[in-house]
Amino acid sequence: MTNDKLIAALREANAVQYGKFELSHGGTSDYYVDKYLFETDPHCLELIAEAFGNTIDEPKLAGVALGAVPLVAVTAVETGLPYVIARKKAKEYGTAKRIEGQLETGEQVVVLEDIATTGNSAIDAVEALRAAGAVVNRVLVVVDREEGASEQLAEYDLELESLVTASELLADQ
């Protein structure tokens, strides 16, 4: 699959919107990539799972709750690999876990995420995974907004890989 197919699918799903938007880290932007529009579109999910599947060498996947759960689930089905879900904080009921699913000490895990802006949510997930004994070296995202996430993740010895960059997604618009 080429980036062109995924870019076309994201645009067709109306996932790229223009206007004035506040972002989760507090900044503003004149465009917004609505993850819920592409994460609820079966065609986008199929393309994302295929693309992620073609780049994964690790034996286990991890998704950042809640946004990346659909992505990690379809990628697990595509690849046959098991996955865990990393929460920002432990839930306050039931088993009160921060990592949901089975994770063994020393397991190599790749983190899947929807959109990278600052990289903070991925870093939170990686810290939880590493605290639970996982070995994490890479974060795969659908869209890198190219606003510093790659550099920030590098400070945690993490490589950021994206299926699409904001520059590619916004080109010719």
N, C-alpha and C positions, 0 to 999 in steps of 0.2 A: 504494500500500500504506500502510496506517496502522500506527502503532506497535503498535496492539492485536494485529494479526495476528502480528507478530514476537514480541511479548511472549508471546502464547499458544504460539507454536511453541517458544520457548526454555524455557518452563515444561513443555511436553509432552515435550521432550527431556530433562527433569530436569536442566537445566543450572544451575539455582539450587538450592544445597544449604545446609542450616542446621546449625550446630554451632560448633566452635571450630577456626579455620583459621589457619595461618601463611601470610602473603602473601610474594611474591617480594622485596619491599622490606624485609622483616623485621618488619613490623607484624602484628597479628592482627585477625581479623574474625569476627563471628558468622554470616556468610554467605559463600558462595563461588560464583562464577560459573565453572563448569567449561567452558572454551573447547573442550576436546576433545569434550565431548558435543554441543555445537552445531556444531562444525566437522566432525563426522563424520556429521551428520544431513542427508541430501539436501534435505529440505523447508526446514530452517533455512538451508542454503547458498543455496538458490534465492531465498528471501525477502531474504537479506542482499545477494546479488549484484544483485537488482532495486533494492533501496533505495539501495545505494551507486551503482549506475548512474544513478539519477535525480538524484544530487547532484554528479556529477563533470563539471567543465568542462575540466580539464587533459587534455592529449593522451597522457600516460603515467602509469601506475600504478606504485607501489612497495609491496612487502610486506615486513614485518619478519620476518626468519628467526627461528625456524621457525614460530612460532604463526600468523602471518598469511598464510603461503603458500597454504593452501587458499582463503582469502578472496580474495586477489588473483588467483588462478588462475580461480575461478568468475566473478569480476567482469570479468576480461579476456574471458572467453567471452561473457558477457552484453553487454558494451559493444563488443567488437571492438578494444579498446585494448591495446597492448603493455604489458608490465610488466618490472620488474627486481626483484630480491630484494636487500635490504640486510642484511648480516651484522653482528653486534656486533663481530666482529674478523675479519680476513682468515684464511681457512683456511690451514693450514700445509702443504698439499700441492697438487699440480696447478698451477693457474694462480695460486693464492694471492691471489685477489681478495676484496675486501670487498663489491663490488657485482657481482652476477651478472646477466648479460643485457646488452643494448646500451643505452648511455646516451651521448647527445651533450651537449657543453658547451652550456649555455643552455636545455636542455629543461625545460619546466614539468612538474613531477611532483607527484602527490598521494600521500601515504603512507596506506596502509590498515593498521589494527591491530585486534586482537581486543578487548582490554579496556584501558582507561586507568585507572590508579590514581594513580601519581605522574607518569607521562609519560616516565620515564627511558628506556625502550626505544625509544620513538618519537623522542626527542631524539637518542639514539645513531644511529639510522637516518638522521635528517635531517642530522646532522653529516657522516656518511659520504657521503650523496648530494650535499650542498653541496660537500664537498671534491672530489667527482668532477665538479663543474661544473653540477649540477642547480639549478634554481630551485624551491624548496619553500616554500609558504605555508600549506598546510593539512594536517591529520591527521584522517582519518575513522576512527572506531572504532565497533564494534558496541555496546559497553556502556561508558559513563563511570560509574565508581564514585563520582564527585563527591567526590574526596579530594585535590584540588589539582592535578590534571593540567592543567586548562585554564589556570590561573594560571601554572604552571611553563612550559608551552609558549608562553604569551604573552611570556615573557622572552626567547624565541628568535624572536620575530616570527612565531609560528605560531598559527593559529586551530584550535581543537579543535571538531570537530562529531561528534555521536554519533547513532546510530540510536535508542538507548534509554538512559535514565539509570537509575542504581540506584534512585532514588526511584520511577520508573515501574515498574520490574521488580519491586520489593518491595511495591508498593502492593497492598492487599487480600489479603495473604498470611497 
